[in-house]
Amino acid sequence: MSGSPQPTPTLVISDLPPKTLVGIDLFSFTSTPNFHGVKDLPAGAHFLYTGTTESFSLRSGEWFYIEGQGNGPSNQVSRAGGIDIRLRKWDTALETLVPVDESNDAGRQEAMGLRANLGAIWASGGLLAYTSRLNTIPENTTGASEEGRGLMSGKDERSPARGDWAKLSDHITPSVLSRILGPSNGTLGSSTQRWTISSGGSAWRDTDHIPGLSTKDIADAAGTAGEQEKDLQFLPVNLKKTWREGAIGRERTEAAQDRSWALGELIAHALPANQPRDAETAGEEQVLGELQFTFLMVLTLMNYSCMEQWKRLLGLIFTCQCAIKEREQFFVKVLQTLRIQLRHCDDVEGGLFEMDGEDGGTLLKNLLAKLKRTVDDMADASCVEFKKEFALLEQFVKAEYNWELSRASIVRRGLLELEDGEQVELEVKGAEEEDETK
């Protein structure tokens, strides 16, 4: 029929309790009984997650990947109807969304019924349109426009500008997801391919430090469809040892102050197994993908371990000097990624820097101030594109957070007037020190 809707990649959700927190990429809201999924999913990586309450509940989710037209093999459902349909249902025992299990007769019957009913769901307005709704709803609306009316309730938590998700996730590939989260729970290149994670997921080095959660709590709450939460396999960033084995004296001191050698080793370590060691661009893409992944898991799941790894990666990258000239395009991409990430810091419940506890934004500010000194010491004609990107980032943090990164802007000595009128001279110690980390 000429009036029939054109098929697009669609996520169908069944049995979801009303008032469940639902998130897809940067957009989240509280569901209503008429919400049955999302249509018009664009190509690329996507993250679907749920929580039983809007604030500070344990959240769980899954990454999945939509292939662009002609970019991959036909998936499981395209043989039946030429449309990529992802079927999910609410598991009341696990309190999370799981795939419809089509490995048994009951699951196959359920899946057939959902696909057969898709036209009716579409016609009734039970599917949110990703491209027209999820990226354009003004903040504080409650689904008041015609399309999407009645699918969400309460205040929408986030309503990002169109295209922000793509910029925040363009380095997150199936290879990055499989390295961090383990092999996908499905066939490579098909609609069954998915990677799961919860807000309690952790790298081994962070497990004992997750505020408010014991290891047993994490184990009890994590997992989907009987799967146990996997350890997050982050890249091994060790900021306490950034020199080669056997380095002594000046070599060790210089490697502690300029962590370029450690960055090179990390990039080499990140190379996929099928890549030659000299194909370092692939390793750089893995680092960039992990930088994006960790931030987005903080943004959506408030995952503590991801927050720690995001800080570790920035702590390594922004304390490099020689590597900036050797890997200028990599550093340009890092600065571009950080700038778009900082635009979304307030999307984290309570604020990203407030979630970070005592440090707040101090760590990042100090890292950027140190990088500023490196930029100032560069020859005028070197790394022009990098300097341009850094200038844009410097302008942003000045306007957004009133951060002064220039050394000349930092007051190190001055007079402090006490309540009784007495003046005392104060001096900030250690402002110029860059001690070797031991």
C-alpha positions in Angstrom: 0.0 0.0 0.0 1.3 3.5 -0.8 0.3 4.7 2.6 2.3 2.0 4.5 5.3 3.2 6.5 8.7 2.5 5.1 10.5 -0.2 7.1 13.4 1.0 9.2 15.6 -0.6 11.9 13.3 -1.0 14.9 13.6 -2.0 18.6 10.4 -3.6 19.9 9.9 -3.8 23.7 7.2 -5.9 25.3 6.0 -6.4 28.9 7.7 -3.3 30.2 6.2 -2.1 33.4 4.9 1.5 33.4 7.1 4.1 35.1 10.3 2.2 34.3 13.3 4.4 33.4 14.2 3.7 29.8 17.2 5.1 28.0 18.3 4.9 24.4 21.7 6.6 23.7 21.5 10.1 25.2 17.7 10.2 25.7 16.0 8.8 28.8 12.4 9.0 30.1 9.8 7.2 32.3 7.7 4.8 30.2 3.9 4.6 30.0 1.8 1.5 29.1 1.6 2.7 25.4 5.4 2.7 24.9 6.5 -0.3 22.8 9.9 0.6 21.4 11.9 2.8 19.1 11.9 3.0 15.3 14.1 4.7 12.7 17.4 3.6 14.4 20.3 5.0 12.5 23.5 3.0 11.6 26.2 2.8 14.3 26.5 1.9 17.9 23.6 2.3 20.3 23.0 1.8 24.0 19.7 0.7 25.5 19.3 0.7 29.3 16.7 0.5 32.0 16.4 1.2 35.7 13.6 0.6 38.2 13.7 4.2 39.4 14.9 7.5 37.9 17.5 8.2 40.5 20.4 6.1 41.7 19.0 2.7 41.0 21.1 -0.1 39.7 20.8 0.2 35.9 21.6 -2.4 33.3 21.9 -2.1 29.5 23.2 -3.5 26.3 25.2 -2.2 23.4 24.1 -3.2 19.9 25.2 -2.2 16.5 23.1 -1.3 13.5 24.8 -1.9 10.2 24.6 0.8 7.5 23.1 -0.1 4.1 25.4 -2.5 2.4 27.9 -2.6 5.3 27.3 -6.1 6.5 25.6 -9.5 6.0 21.9 -9.9 6.2 20.8 -10.3 9.8 18.5 -12.8 11.3 15.3 -11.0 10.6 16.0 -9.3 7.3 15.5 -12.7 5.6 11.9 -12.6 6.8 10.9 -9.1 6.1 13.8 -6.9 5.0 13.8 -4.9 8.2 16.2 -5.1 11.2 13.9 -5.8 14.2 15.3 -6.2 17.7 12.9 -8.0 20.0 13.2 -7.3 23.8 11.0 -8.2 26.7 11.0 -7.3 30.4 12.3 -10.1 32.7 10.6 -9.6 36.1 13.1 -11.7 38.0 16.2 -9.8 36.7 14.4 -6.5 36.4 16.0 -5.8 33.0 15.3 -6.2 29.3 16.4 -9.4 27.7 16.1 -10.8 24.1 13.1 -12.9 23.2 14.6 -16.4 23.2 13.9 -17.9 19.8 15.8 -21.1 20.5 12.6 -22.8 21.7 9.1 -23.2 20.4 7.5 -20.8 23.0 10.0 -18.1 22.1 9.6 -18.5 18.4 5.8 -18.2 18.8 6.2 -15.1 20.9 8.6 -13.6 18.3 6.3 -14.4 15.4 3.4 -12.7 17.3 5.4 -9.5 18.0 6.5 -9.3 14.3 3.0 -9.9 13.1 1.7 -7.2 15.4 4.4 -4.6 14.5 2.2 -2.9 11.9 -0.5 -2.3 14.5 2.0 -1.0 17.0 3.4 1.3 14.4 0.0 2.5 13.4 -1.1 3.2 17.0 1.9 5.4 17.6 3.5 3.0 20.1 7.0 3.5 18.7 9.1 6.6 19.3 10.9 7.8 16.2 14.6 8.1 16.9 15.4 10.7 14.3 12.4 13.0 14.8 11.7 12.6 18.5 14.7 11.4 20.5 17.0 14.1 19.2 14.7 17.1 19.0 12.4 17.2 22.1 12.8 20.4 24.0 13.9 19.9 27.6 11.1 19.5 30.2 8.5 18.4 27.7 6.3 15.4 28.4 5.6 14.0 25.0 3.2 16.8 24.1 3.6 16.6 20.3 1.4 14.4 18.2 4.0 11.7 17.5 5.1 10.1 20.8 2.1 11.4 22.7 1.5 9.2 25.7 4.7 7.2 25.3 6.6 8.9 28.2 5.7 10.5 31.4 7.4 13.0 33.8 10.4 15.2 33.0 12.6 13.9 30.2 16.1 13.6 31.7 18.0 14.4 28.5 17.1 15.9 25.1 20.4 16.2 23.2 21.1 18.1 20.1 20.9 16.1 16.9 24.2 14.4 16.1 25.7 14.6 19.5 25.5 10.8 20.1 27.3 10.1 16.8 30.1 12.4 17.9 30.3 10.8 21.3 30.4 7.2 20.0 31.9 7.3 16.6 35.0 5.4 17.7 33.0 2.7 19.6 33.2 -0.3 17.3 32.3 -4.0 17.8 36.0 -4.6 18.3 36.1 -2.1 21.1 33.0 -3.5 22.8 34.2 -7.1 22.5 37.6 -6.2 24.0 36.1 -4.4 27.0 32.9 -6.5 27.6 33.9 -9.8 26.1 32.5 -11.6 23.1 29.0 -10.5 22.1 26.0 -12.6 23.1 25.1 -13.3 19.5 26.2 -14.0 15.9 28.8 -11.6 14.5 27.2 -9.1 12.1 23.6 -10.1 13.0 20.8 -8.6 15.0 21.4 -11.0 17.8 24.8 -9.4 18.5 24.8 -7.5 21.8 27.1 -6.7 24.7 25.7 -6.3 28.3 26.9 -4.1 31.2 25.4 -2.8 34.4 26.1 0.2 36.7 27.8 -2.3 39.1 30.2 -3.7 36.4 33.8 -3.1 37.3 37.4 -3.7 36.3 39.2 -5.9 38.8 41.4 -3.0 40.0 38.3 -0.9 41.0 36.0 -3.7 42.5 36.8 -3.0 46.1 36.3 0.7 45.8 32.8 1.1 44.4 30.9 3.4 46.8 28.0 1.7 48.5 28.3 -1.7 46.7 30.1 -4.8 48.0 31.4 -7.5 45.6 28.5 -9.7 46.7 26.0 -6.9 46.0 27.4 -6.5 42.5 27.3 -10.3 41.8 23.7 -10.6 43.1 22.4 -7.6 41.1 24.3 -8.1 37.8 23.7 -10.2 34.7 21.0 -10.6 32.1 19.2 -13.8 31.1 21.2 -15.8 33.5 24.5 -14.3 32.4 27.0 -13.2 35.1 28.4 -9.7 34.9 31.8 -9.9 33.2 34.8 -8.0 34.4 35.5 -4.9 32.4 38.7 -5.5 30.4 40.1 -2.0 30.3 43.5 -1.1 28.8 46.2 -1.4 31.5 46.9 2.3 32.5 49.5 2.5 35.3 50.3 6.1 36.1 52.7 5.0 38.8 55.1 3.4 36.4 55.4 5.1 33.0 59.0 4.1 32.1 60.4 1.0 30.5 61.7 -1.9 32.6 65.2 -1.3 33.7 65.1 2.5 33.2 67.1 4.4 35.8 68.2 8.0 36.6 67.4 10.6 34.0 65.6 8.3 31.7 63.2 7.3 34.4 62.7 10.9 35.6 62.0 12.1 32.1 59.5 9.2 31.4 57.7 10.1 34.6 57.3 13.7 33.5 56.6 13.0 29.8 54.5 9.9 29.6 54.9 9.5 25.8 56.6 6.1 26.1 53.8 4.7 28.3 51.2 6.0 25.8 53.0 4.2 22.9 53.1 1.0 24.9 49.4 1.3 25.7 48.6 1.9 22.0 50.7 -1.1 21.0 48.9 -3.2 23.7 45.5 -2.1 22.3 46.2 -3.4 18.8 43.7 -6.1 17.8 45.3 -9.5 17.5 45.0 -9.6 13.7 46.8 -6.2 13.2 50.5 -5.9 12.6 52.4 -4.0 15.4 53.2 -1.1 13.0 49.5 -0.5 12.3 49.3 1.9 15.3 46.3 3.8 14.0 44.2 0.7 14.9 45.6 0.9 18.5 44.8 4.6 18.7 41.3 3.9 17.6 41.0 1.4 20.5 42.1 4.1 23.0 39.7 6.6 21.6 36.9 4.1 21.6 37.6 3.3 25.3 37.7 7.0 26.1 34.2 7.4 24.6 32.9 4.1 26.1 33.9 5.0 29.7 32.4 8.5 29.5 29.1 7.2 28.1 28.8 4.5 30.8 29.3 7.3 33.4 26.7 9.4 31.6 24.0 6.7 31.4 24.8 4.1 34.1 26.8 6.2 36.6 29.4 3.4 36.5 32.2 4.1 39.0 34.8 2.0 37.4 34.3 3.6 34.0 34.7 7.0 35.7 38.1 5.9 37.1 39.3 4.6 33.8 38.2 7.8 32.0 40.3 9.8 34.4 43.3 7.4 34.1 43.2 7.7 30.3 43.1 11.5 30.4 45.9 11.4 33.1 48.1 9.5 30.7 47.3 11.3 27.5 47.5 14.9 28.8 50.9 14.4 30.4 52.6 13.5 27.2 54.9 15.9 25.3 56.9 14.3 22.6 53.9 12.1 21.5 51.9 15.2 20.5 54.2 15.8 17.5 54.4 12.0 16.7 50.7 11.4 17.0 49.1 14.9 16.3 45.9 13.5 14.7 45.3 11.3 17.7 45.6 14.2 20.1 43.4 16.3 17.9 40.7 13.6 18.1 41.1 13.4 21.9 40.6 17.1 22.3 37.6 17.1 20.0 36.1 14.1 22.0 36.7 15.8 25.4 35.1 19.0 24.2 31.9 17.3 23.2 32.0 15.2 26.4 32.2 18.3 28.6 29.1 19.7 26.9 27.3 16.8 28.5 28.8 16.8 32.0 25.6 18.1 33.5 23.6 15.3 31.9 25.1 13.0 34.7 22.7 12.9 37.6 24.0 15.5 40.1 26.8 16.5 37.6 29.9 14.7 36.5 32.3 16.6 38.7 30.1 16.3 41.7 29.9 12.5 41.2 33.7 12.5 41.3 33.6 13.4 45.0 36.3 15.5 46.5 38.3 16.1 43.3 35.4 17.7 41.4 36.9 19.2 38.3 40.3 19.8 39.9 42.0 16.8 38.3 40.9 17.7 34.8 41.7 21.4 35.3 45.2 20.5 36.5 45.8 18.2 33.6 44.6 20.9 31.1 46.8 23.5 32.8 49.8 21.2 32.4 49.0 20.5 28.8 48.7 24.3 28.3 52.3 24.7 29.5 53.3 22.0 27.0 51.5 23.9 24.2 53.1 27.2 25.2 56.6 25.6 25.0 56.0 24.3 21.5 57.6 26.1 18.5 55.3 28.4 16.7 55.2 26.4 13.5 54.6 23.0 15.0 51.4 21.1 15.6 49.2 23.8 14.2 46.0 21.8 14.1 46.5 20.5 17.7 47.0 24.0 18.9 43.9 25.2 17.2 41.8 22.4 18.9 43.4 23.1 22.3 42.5 26.8 21.9 38.9 25.9 21.3 38.9 23.6 24.4 40.5 26.4 26.5 37.9 28.8 25.4 35.1 26.4 26.3 36.3 25.6 29.8 36.9 29.3 30.5 33.3 30.1 29.4 31.7 27.1 31.1 33.7 26.7 34.3 35.7 29.9 34.5 39.0 27.8 34.4 42.1 29.8 33.9 44.8 27.5 32.3 47.5 30.0 31.7 50.4 30.0 34.2 50.3 33.8 34.2 46.7 33.7 35.5 47.6 31.8 38.6 48.3 33.9 41.7 51.2 32.2 43.6 52.1 34.9 46.1 50.1 37.7 47.7 48.8 39.5 50.8 45.8 38.1 52.7 44.0 40.5 55.0 42.7 39.0 58.2 39.5 40.0 60.1 41.5 42.3 62.5 43.1 44.1 59.6 46.5 42.4 59.8 48.0 41.5 56.4 49.8 38.2 56.0 51.9 37.3 53.0 51.0 33.9 51.5 52.8 31.8 48.9 51.5 28.7 47.1 54.1 26.0 47.3 54.6 23.3 44.7 52.9 25.1 41.8 55.9 24.6 39.6 56.9 21.2 40.8 56.5 18.1 38.6 57.9 15.4 40.8 58.5 11.9 39.6 55.7 9.6 40.5 56.9 6.7 42.5 
